[in-house]
Amino acid sequence: MELFGITATEYVGYFASFMVLVSFTMKDVKKLRLVNMTGCILFIIYGFLMPTLRIGLPIIIANAAIFGVNLFYLLRKPH
């Protein structure tokens, strides 16, 4: 499926990039992490949409790790 010459896969990638960008404009750290995690999930989906897993795996691994870091700090009890 294409819209304006852009594939659905590309739209997922653009939206993921947008979410990560927006997350860095936020002052509330909890909100930043939640929006960033949304971007990570979209990037993981984007990685799986790549033509081969060999191409998508670096995207999947990096964003799964970033998602894990965000989750760790969200669930960590404050001192």
C-alpha positions as CSV (number, residue, x, y, z in Angstrom):
1,M,0.0,0.0,0.0
2,E,1.3,3.4,-0.9
3,L,0.1,6.9,-0.2
4,F,1.8,9.8,-1.9
5,G,4.5,7.4,-3.1
6,I,5.4,6.4,0.5
7,T,4.9,2.8,1.6
8,A,3.2,1.7,4.9
9,T,6.5,0.5,6.1
10,E,8.1,3.9,5.6
11,Y,5.2,5.6,7.4
12,V,5.8,3.3,10.4
13,G,9.5,4.4,10.3
14,Y,8.7,8.1,10.0
15,F,6.1,7.9,12.8
16,A,8.6,6.1,15.0
17,S,11.2,8.8,14.4
18,F,8.6,11.5,15.1
19,M,7.7,9.9,18.5
20,V,11.3,9.6,19.6
21,L,11.9,13.2,18.5
22,V,8.8,14.4,20.4
23,S,9.9,12.5,23.5
24,F,13.0,14.6,23.8
25,T,11.0,17.8,23.9
26,M,9.2,16.8,27.2
27,K,10.1,18.0,30.6
28,D,8.3,15.3,32.5
29,V,10.6,12.3,32.6
30,K,7.8,9.8,33.0
31,K,6.0,11.1,30.0
32,L,9.3,11.3,28.0
33,R,9.9,7.6,28.8
34,L,6.4,6.5,27.8
35,V,6.5,8.4,24.5
36,N,10.0,7.2,23.8
37,M,8.9,3.6,24.5
38,T,6.1,4.1,22.0
39,G,8.7,5.1,19.4
40,C,10.8,2.1,20.3
41,I,7.8,-0.3,19.8
42,L,7.2,1.4,16.4
43,F,10.8,0.9,15.5
44,I,10.7,-2.7,16.5
45,I,7.7,-3.2,14.3
46,Y,9.5,-1.3,11.5
47,G,12.5,-3.6,11.9
48,F,10.3,-6.6,11.4
49,L,8.8,-5.0,8.3
50,M,12.2,-4.8,6.6
51,P,12.7,-7.0,3.6
52,T,14.9,-9.4,5.6
53,L,15.5,-10.0,9.3
54,R,19.2,-9.4,8.6
55,I,18.4,-5.8,7.7
56,G,15.9,-5.3,10.5
57,L,17.7,-7.0,13.3
58,P,20.0,-4.1,14.3
59,I,16.9,-1.8,14.5
60,I,15.0,-4.4,16.6
61,I,17.9,-5.1,19.0
62,A,18.8,-1.4,19.6
63,N,15.2,-0.4,20.2
64,A,14.3,-3.4,22.4
65,A,17.3,-2.5,24.5
66,I,16.3,1.2,24.8
67,F,12.7,0.0,25.6
68,G,14.1,-2.1,28.4
69,V,16.1,0.8,29.8
70,N,13.1,3.0,29.8
71,L,11.0,0.3,31.4
72,F,13.6,-0.3,34.1
73,Y,13.6,3.3,35.1
74,L,9.8,3.6,35.0
75,L,9.4,0.7,37.3
76,R,12.3,1.5,39.6
77,K,11.4,2.6,43.1
78,P,12.5,6.1,43.9
79,H,15.1,6.5,46.6
